[in-house]
Amino acid sequence: MEKIKINPKELYQGCMFAAIIHAVLVGEYPELSHEHSWDGFNYSMNNSQGCRATITFHPQCVIAVFQDSQKINLSKNVYDYINNMPKDILKIAEEEALLYVLDNINGETKPVITAAFWGTWDELCSNQSWDDIMENGGYIINNQLLSHKDSLIQWDDYYGLNDGQMNLVESLFERKIIKGETEIHLNAEEIRNLHGEIEECEESLRELNILL
């Protein structure tokens, strides 16, 4: 196995930041509502171009699975990618992350992946090299792996944030990292920074335990 040189805590923060920006801006881009979502401790992405991924931020471990539709190898099954995964982590993967990458293959519904990594909150590893992971779906988390400043630049380029939205996402991110799963409530001034189909924002924010 190869060690993956990613800090799991920084990865979590990068994913949380991406999801908060998405939740604040999705009202203006409802057609992108499927691109980021949180379900418990599972964070899922879909780039609308055939690549999707889920990262399970379980209290005991971190599991990332990627599915790039252009790189699927039907001669392999999911366990070819994760055969060195410890049994306790494998059980969590089967109950969580792998349920988000199901596909119908020849009439059988099963998880289909093209890359994966896993480990504890201290260290991550994989059967694949980092370059192989990135080439087979890992690129979908490029922005989440950047420094906070560079990540904001990239997401701003993607969504186009005004100053009020920029301040809101930074404030929500700081509060979310500090408060964890504790509910966060937006005040009236903050809500005024949500535009378009506000119900889309409300739904995505609720997934993060951020309430209007």
Rosetta silent file (secondary structure, phi, psi, omega in degrees, C-alpha in Angstrom):
SEQUENCE: MEKIKINPKELYQGCMFAAIIHAVLVGEYPELSHEHSWDGFNYSMNNSQGCRATITFHPQCVIAVFQDSQKINLSKNVYDYINNMPKDILKIAEEEALLYVLDNINGETKPVITAAFWGTWDELCSNQSWDDIMENGGYIINNQLLSHKDSLIQWDDYYGLNDGQMNLVESLFERKIIKGETEIHLNAEEIRNLHGEIEECEESLRELNILL
SCORE:     score description
SCORE:     0.000 S_00000001
   1 L     0.000  155.728  178.724    0.000    0.000    0.000 S_00000001
   2 E  -112.635  139.392  174.759    1.016    3.606   -0.527 S_00000001
   3 E   -74.638  139.663  178.372    0.674    6.417    1.978 S_00000001
   4 E  -100.785  120.502 -173.457   -1.451    9.303    0.788 S_00000001
   5 L   -85.161   64.399  176.084    0.129   12.614    1.706 S_00000001
   6 L  -127.107  136.219  173.343   -3.087   14.371    2.657 S_00000001
   7 L   -81.911  115.018 -176.106   -3.949   15.690    6.085 S_00000001
   8 H   -56.994  -36.507 -179.647   -7.420   14.220    6.778 S_00000001
   9 H   -67.463  -38.928  177.920   -8.451   17.190    8.940 S_00000001
  10 H   -69.219  -35.589  175.918   -7.482   19.639    6.189 S_00000001
  11 H   -62.449  -45.366  177.851   -9.368   17.519    3.651 S_00000001
  12 H   -57.952  -45.723 -178.602  -12.467   17.658    5.857 S_00000001
  13 H   -65.322  -38.528  177.540  -12.188   21.418    6.151 S_00000001
  14 H   -64.303  -38.097  178.201  -11.736   21.795    2.389 S_00000001
  15 H   -70.568  -40.765  178.074  -14.835   19.696    1.757 S_00000001
  16 H   -63.149  -42.375  179.403  -16.845   21.603    4.353 S_00000001
  17 H   -62.183  -44.059  178.913  -15.806   24.922    2.824 S_00000001
  18 H   -60.912  -42.377 -178.246  -16.820   23.734   -0.660 S_00000001
  19 H   -67.825  -36.786  178.363  -20.204   22.573    0.619 S_00000001
  20 H   -66.086  -45.775  178.102  -20.871   25.880    2.408 S_00000001
  21 H   -59.990  -44.481  178.024  -20.051   27.902   -0.720 S_00000001
  22 H   -58.564  -45.149 -176.773  -22.291   25.614   -2.764 S_00000001
  23 H   -64.469  -36.688 -179.900  -25.136   25.982   -0.264 S_00000001
  24 H   -73.066  -33.163 -174.276  -24.922   29.786   -0.294 S_00000001
  25 H   -98.665  -13.251 -170.306  -24.775   30.031   -4.115 S_00000001
  26 L   -64.760  -23.664  176.837  -26.978   27.129   -5.240 S_00000001
  27 L   -61.282  -31.463  177.720  -30.105   29.277   -5.277 S_00000001
  28 L   -81.811  -20.738 -178.613  -28.595   31.150   -8.211 S_00000001
  29 L  -131.102   62.253 -175.839  -27.537   27.904   -9.899 S_00000001
  30 H   -60.533  -22.854  178.409  -30.264   25.347   -9.047 S_00000001
  31 H   -67.829  -12.784  178.745  -29.167   23.206  -11.992 S_00000001
  32 H  -102.650   14.500 -173.476  -26.007   22.470   -9.962 S_00000001
  33 L   -59.951  -25.521 -177.222  -27.896   21.341   -6.854 S_00000001
  34 L   -84.537   -3.956 -170.450  -26.591   17.772   -7.204 S_00000001
  35 L   -75.260  -28.007  177.738  -22.911   18.751   -7.255 S_00000001
  36 E  -139.599  135.573  175.258  -22.351   18.830   -3.463 S_00000001
  37 E  -155.059  152.032  175.520  -24.330   17.205   -0.670 S_00000001
  38 E  -120.221  136.012  176.141  -23.899   16.046    2.931 S_00000001
  39 E  -135.371   98.200 -173.587  -25.721   13.101    4.435 S_00000001
  40 L    66.305 -119.763  177.161  -24.655   12.592    8.032 S_00000001
  41 L  -103.945   18.930  177.854  -20.872   12.254    7.814 S_00000001
  42 E  -104.487  123.412  178.186  -20.905   11.451    4.097 S_00000001
  43 E  -108.698  123.641 -177.047  -19.911   14.188    1.660 S_00000001
  44 E  -119.158  145.383  179.356  -20.761   13.527   -1.993 S_00000001
  45 E  -129.542  150.254  174.514  -19.720   15.294   -5.180 S_00000001
  46 E  -148.384  118.822 -173.673  -20.827   15.093   -8.797 S_00000001
  47 L   -87.692    8.665  178.418  -19.117   17.266  -11.404 S_00000001
  48 L    67.125    7.564 -178.456  -21.965   16.915  -13.949 S_00000001
  49 L  -128.650   24.644  174.776  -19.463   15.426  -16.404 S_00000001
  50 L    97.863    5.945  178.153  -19.447   11.770  -15.401 S_00000001
  51 E  -120.880  133.134  176.550  -17.344   11.858  -12.252 S_00000001
  52 E  -140.507  161.989 -177.572  -18.688   11.439   -8.737 S_00000001
  53 E  -158.469  156.377  171.487  -17.233   10.666   -5.353 S_00000001
  54 E  -135.719  135.268  173.107  -18.136   10.226   -1.709 S_00000001
  55 E  -116.924  122.250  177.388  -15.920   10.800    1.298 S_00000001
  56 E   -94.158  114.441  177.564  -17.050    9.294    4.577 S_00000001
  57 E   -98.508   69.466 -178.472  -15.772   11.331    7.511 S_00000001
  58 E   -74.168  149.277  178.556  -16.574    8.724   10.137 S_00000001
  59 L   -54.639  -28.038 -176.520  -15.477    9.427   13.736 S_00000001
  60 L   -99.832  -14.549 -174.217  -13.118    6.434   13.509 S_00000001
  61 E  -163.822  170.355  175.117  -11.880    6.680    9.924 S_00000001
  62 E  -126.670  130.138 -178.732  -11.928    8.468    6.571 S_00000001
  63 E  -131.995  125.939  177.955  -12.922    6.644    3.371 S_00000001
  64 E  -121.090  128.878  176.570  -12.920    8.191   -0.120 S_00000001
  65 E  -127.429  140.333 -175.381  -14.299    6.439   -3.204 S_00000001
  66 E  -127.098  143.960  176.309  -14.308    7.829   -6.731 S_00000001
  67 E  -134.627  108.168  175.200  -16.166    6.838   -9.886 S_00000001
  68 E  -103.520  114.166 -174.383  -15.092    8.297  -13.213 S_00000001
  69 L   -60.566  -23.106  179.534  -17.433    6.978  -15.899 S_00000001
  70 L   -81.625  -10.820 -174.620  -14.662    7.308  -18.499 S_00000001
  71 L  -118.691    9.091 -178.050  -12.299    5.072  -16.522 S_00000001
  72 L   -65.591  130.837  178.374  -14.566    2.231  -15.372 S_00000001
  73 L  -115.007  103.141 -174.895  -12.938   -1.181  -15.864 S_00000001
  74 L   -70.747   -8.196  175.365  -15.628   -3.871  -15.803 S_00000001
  75 L   -79.865   -9.424  178.115  -12.965   -6.571  -15.457 S_00000001
  76 L  -109.883  151.461  169.968  -12.396   -5.274  -11.914 S_00000001
  77 L  -113.108  173.991 -173.418  -14.774   -5.229   -8.989 S_00000001
  78 H   -57.723  -33.724 -175.637  -14.812   -2.809   -6.087 S_00000001
  79 H   -74.577  -15.207  172.654  -12.736   -5.105   -3.863 S_00000001
  80 H   -65.905  -27.017 -179.204   -9.840   -5.042   -6.300 S_00000001
  81 H   -87.864  -22.073 -172.525   -9.406   -1.409   -5.286 S_00000001
  82 H  -127.314   23.846 -172.634   -9.831   -1.882   -1.532 S_00000001
  83 L   -67.546  -15.213  176.540   -8.574   -5.417   -0.850 S_00000001
  84 L   -98.010    6.325 -178.573   -6.030   -4.169    1.707 S_00000001
  85 L   -69.613  129.802  177.975   -8.585   -2.168    3.659 S_00000001
  86 L   -56.512  148.539 -173.274   -8.741   -3.208    7.351 S_00000001
  87 H   -59.132  -38.386 -178.690  -11.881   -5.143    8.229 S_00000001
  88 H   -67.724  -36.764  177.222  -13.258   -2.517   10.603 S_00000001
  89 H   -73.583  -37.807  178.279  -12.900    0.195    7.972 S_00000001
  90 H   -58.844  -41.436  179.189  -14.248   -2.115    5.250 S_00000001
  91 H   -60.242  -42.476  178.669  -17.435   -2.661    7.248 S_00000001
  92 H   -67.536  -40.480  178.361  -17.963    1.098    7.456 S_00000001
  93 H   -59.391  -42.056 -178.789  -17.176    1.493    3.744 S_00000001
  94 H   -69.664  -29.144 -178.750  -19.820   -1.095    2.858 S_00000001
  95 H   -89.384  -16.562 -174.444  -22.393    0.583    5.101 S_00000001
  96 L  -126.887  -91.074 -168.058  -21.575    4.143    4.045 S_00000001
  97 H   -52.828  -44.010 -173.901  -19.338    5.350    1.191 S_00000001
  98 H   -69.546  -17.278  178.340  -19.921    2.473   -1.229 S_00000001
  99 H   -74.898  -12.381 -178.316  -23.698    2.943   -1.110 S_00000001
 100 H   -96.467   -1.613  179.949  -23.259    6.297   -2.873 S_00000001
 101 L  -124.816   39.956  179.352  -21.482    4.887   -5.948 S_00000001
 102 E   -79.526  143.518  175.496  -23.964    2.199   -6.954 S_00000001
 103 E  -141.523  158.239  176.222  -24.506    1.445  -10.628 S_00000001
 104 E   -94.100  111.586  179.784  -26.505   -1.062  -12.628 S_00000001
 105 E  -116.223  111.108 -179.904  -24.071   -3.411  -14.351 S_00000001
 106 L    52.179   42.761  176.104  -25.675   -6.084  -16.520 S_00000001
 107 L    84.414    0.232  179.993  -28.824   -5.969  -14.428 S_00000001
 108 E  -114.454  127.110  177.763  -26.991   -6.075  -11.086 S_00000001
 109 E   -87.497  121.265 -177.589  -26.852   -3.066   -8.786 S_00000001
 110 E  -155.477  159.843  177.011  -23.452   -2.831   -7.135 S_00000001
 111 E   -68.569  137.936  179.255  -20.817   -0.278   -6.148 S_00000001
 112 L  -129.979  122.535  179.898  -18.532    0.728   -9.005 S_00000001
 113 L  -133.535  162.376  176.798  -15.361    2.717   -8.376 S_00000001
 114 L  -122.073   -7.377  177.169  -12.207    3.703  -10.221 S_00000001
 115 E  -164.988  157.637  179.384  -10.143    4.878   -7.247 S_00000001
 116 E  -162.088  151.842  165.354  -10.172    4.879   -3.445 S_00000001
 117 E  -146.164  163.827 -173.090   -8.190    5.785   -0.364 S_00000001
 118 E  -161.538  172.152  175.628   -8.829    5.308    3.331 S_00000001
 119 E   155.164 -161.345  179.056   -7.331    5.428    6.786 S_00000001
 120 L   -94.482 -177.341  176.694   -7.541    7.056   10.178 S_00000001
 121 L   -76.716    0.274  177.655   -7.724   10.739   11.046 S_00000001
 122 L  -105.958  -30.924 -173.664   -3.928   10.606   11.329 S_00000001
 123 L  -155.099  138.558  179.429   -2.896    8.801    8.133 S_00000001
 124 E  -116.018  153.737  179.401   -4.392    7.782    4.795 S_00000001
 125 E  -149.600  173.703 -178.917   -3.331    5.061    2.357 S_00000001
 126 E  -160.948  161.117  169.908   -4.373    3.330   -0.862 S_00000001
 127 L   -76.251  -17.967 -176.136   -3.598    0.433   -3.168 S_00000001
 128 L  -104.974  156.695  171.811   -3.053    3.067   -5.883 S_00000001
 129 L   -72.243  160.828  178.662   -0.466    5.786   -6.287 S_00000001
 130 H   -62.059  -38.974  178.299   -1.649    9.347   -5.803 S_00000001
 131 H   -61.440  -40.040  179.397   -1.161   10.034   -9.507 S_00000001
 132 H   -65.647  -41.938  177.759   -3.325    7.007  -10.340 S_00000001
 133 H   -60.258  -47.573 -177.682   -6.035    8.190   -7.941 S_00000001
 134 H   -63.327  -36.209 -179.455   -6.042   11.660   -9.474 S_00000001
 135 H   -74.246  -18.456 -174.313   -6.239   10.287  -13.013 S_00000001
 136 L  -117.228   36.884  173.957   -9.162    8.024  -12.114 S_00000001
 137 L   121.725  -22.908 -177.350  -11.546   10.413  -10.433 S_00000001
 138 H   -62.709  -20.507 -179.787   -9.536   12.028   -7.647 S_00000001
 139 H   -61.272  -16.335 -178.790   -9.321   15.252   -9.623 S_00000001
 140 H   -66.900  -17.751  177.997  -12.873   15.997   -8.484 S_00000001
 141 H  -106.030   21.569  179.231  -11.453   17.114   -5.121 S_00000001
 142 L   -52.455  -51.437 -176.779   -8.775   19.388   -6.590 S_00000001
 143 H   -65.939  -34.968 -178.981  -10.255   22.542   -5.080 S_00000001
 144 H   -67.440  -18.827 -178.437  -10.861   20.878   -1.705 S_00000001
 145 H   -94.332   -6.119 -179.943   -7.142   20.101   -1.442 S_00000001
 146 L   -76.147  166.043  170.886   -5.982   23.667   -2.025 S_00000001
 147 L   -61.864  160.189 -177.188   -5.073   26.110    0.711 S_00000001
 148 H   -56.614  -45.321 -178.593   -8.060   28.004    2.067 S_00000001
 149 H   -62.877  -47.920 -178.561   -7.136   31.170    0.171 S_00000001
 150 H   -67.568  -34.610  177.658   -6.530   29.391   -3.141 S_00000001
 151 H   -62.988  -44.477  178.923   -9.676   27.315   -2.712 S_00000001
 152 H   -60.495  -40.351  178.421  -11.760   30.462   -2.274 S_00000001
 153 H   -60.181  -44.880 -178.625  -10.245   31.921   -5.447 S_00000001
 154 H   -67.423  -42.027  179.816  -11.180   28.801   -7.426 S_00000001
 155 H   -69.649  -34.760  176.393  -14.723   28.590   -6.061 S_00000001
 156 H   -63.614  -39.077  177.599  -15.210   32.308   -6.670 S_00000001
 157 H   -64.450  -33.159 -177.568  -14.133   31.743  -10.265 S_00000001
 158 H   -78.195  -46.493 -173.613  -16.685   28.910  -10.538 S_00000001
 159 H   -99.569  -37.793 -174.613  -19.680   30.542   -8.829 S_00000001
 160 L    80.999   86.551 -178.529  -18.958   34.273   -8.713 S_00000001
 161 L   -96.810  137.771  170.750  -19.408   35.507   -5.133 S_00000001
 162 L   -85.128  176.237 -175.046  -20.203   39.103   -4.241 S_00000001
 163 H   -60.877  -40.619  179.847  -18.668   40.700   -1.139 S_00000001
 164 H   -63.382  -41.869  178.892  -21.640   39.862    1.075 S_00000001
 165 H   -68.138  -37.542  177.799  -21.592   36.209    0.034 S_00000001
 166 H   -60.685  -45.851  179.159  -17.833   36.077    0.487 S_00000001
 167 H   -65.266  -38.217 -178.709  -18.179   37.346    4.053 S_00000001
 168 H   -65.349  -46.224 -177.552  -21.054   34.962    4.744 S_00000001
 169 H   -66.412  -36.533  177.769  -19.230   31.823    3.602 S_00000001
 170 H   -65.734  -42.461  179.753  -16.133   32.758    5.591 S_00000001
 171 H   -65.350  -44.340 -179.861  -18.244   33.407    8.698 S_00000001
 172 H   -64.999  -39.622  179.228  -20.216   30.165    8.324 S_00000001
 173 H   -62.176  -46.629  179.345  -17.037   28.173    7.763 S_00000001
 174 H   -60.301  -43.887 -179.364  -15.428   29.564   10.917 S_00000001
 175 H   -67.708  -38.979 -178.618  -18.557   28.864   12.967 S_00000001
 176 H   -65.091  -43.115  179.997  -18.982   25.381   11.508 S_00000001
 177 H   -64.176  -37.061 -179.631  -15.416   24.347   12.315 S_00000001
 178 H   -75.807  -43.615 -171.454  -15.815   25.631   15.877 S_00000001
 179 H   -91.266  -14.171  178.949  -19.344   24.376   16.560 S_00000001
 180 L    61.291 -121.082 -175.929  -19.253   21.070   14.677 S_00000001
 181 L   -87.527    0.157  177.596  -22.720   19.525   14.661 S_00000001
 182 L   -66.497  139.019 -179.048  -24.289   22.240   16.820 S_00000001
 183 L   -60.109  140.496  174.703  -27.040   24.097   14.961 S_00000001
 184 E  -118.548  133.346 -178.586  -26.110   27.414   13.371 S_00000001
 185 E  -114.865  130.923  176.354  -28.862   29.963   12.662 S_00000001
 186 L   -80.547  141.065  173.998  -28.631   32.674   10.014 S_00000001
 187 L   -89.507  174.926 -174.368  -29.841   36.125   10.956 S_00000001
 188 H   -60.535  -39.565  179.778  -31.940   38.334    8.673 S_00000001
 189 H   -64.240  -39.946  179.327  -28.917   40.215    7.316 S_00000001
 190 H   -67.424  -39.362 -179.120  -27.155   36.958    6.420 S_00000001
 191 H   -63.018  -28.633  179.597  -30.270   35.565    4.716 S_00000001
 192 L   -65.914  -12.401  177.084  -30.310   38.617    2.433 S_00000001
 193 L   -88.051   -0.172  175.999  -27.141   37.235    0.816 S_00000001
 194 L   -96.555  128.805 -174.633  -29.067   34.214   -0.490 S_00000001
 195 L  -127.557  166.985  177.029  -30.524   34.797   -3.952 S_00000001
 196 L    75.529 -134.408 -178.736  -32.578   33.005   -6.567 S_00000001
 197 L   -81.996   86.648 -172.625  -34.337   29.811   -5.497 S_00000001
 198 H   -58.969  -30.118 -179.583  -33.804   30.244   -1.760 S_00000001
 199 H   -62.536  -28.398  175.996  -35.358   26.854   -0.987 S_00000001
 200 H   -68.263  -42.640  175.973  -32.368   25.231   -2.706 S_00000001
 201 H   -61.110  -45.240 -177.492  -30.031   27.146   -0.388 S_00000001
 202 H   -59.764  -42.241 -179.451  -32.159   26.211    2.593 S_00000001
 203 H   -65.323  -45.629 -178.595  -32.029   22.501    1.739 S_00000001
 204 H   -68.973  -37.363  177.267  -28.252   22.447    1.241 S_00000001
 205 H   -66.828  -37.958  179.866  -27.613   24.511    4.369 S_00000001
 206 H   -61.827  -33.988  176.874  -29.873   22.221    6.396 S_00000001
 207 H   -60.389  -24.591 -179.876  -27.656   19.280    5.406 S_00000001
 208 L   -98.852    7.281 -178.189  -24.873   21.136    7.233 S_00000001
 209 L    65.736   31.427  174.161  -27.104   21.884   10.249 S_00000001
 210 E  -110.112  120.818 -169.636  -27.216   25.546    9.242 S_00000001
 211 E  -116.398  144.751  175.700  -30.768   26.865    9.515 S_00000001
 212 L   -82.188    0.000    0.000  -32.577   29.906    8.180 S_00000001
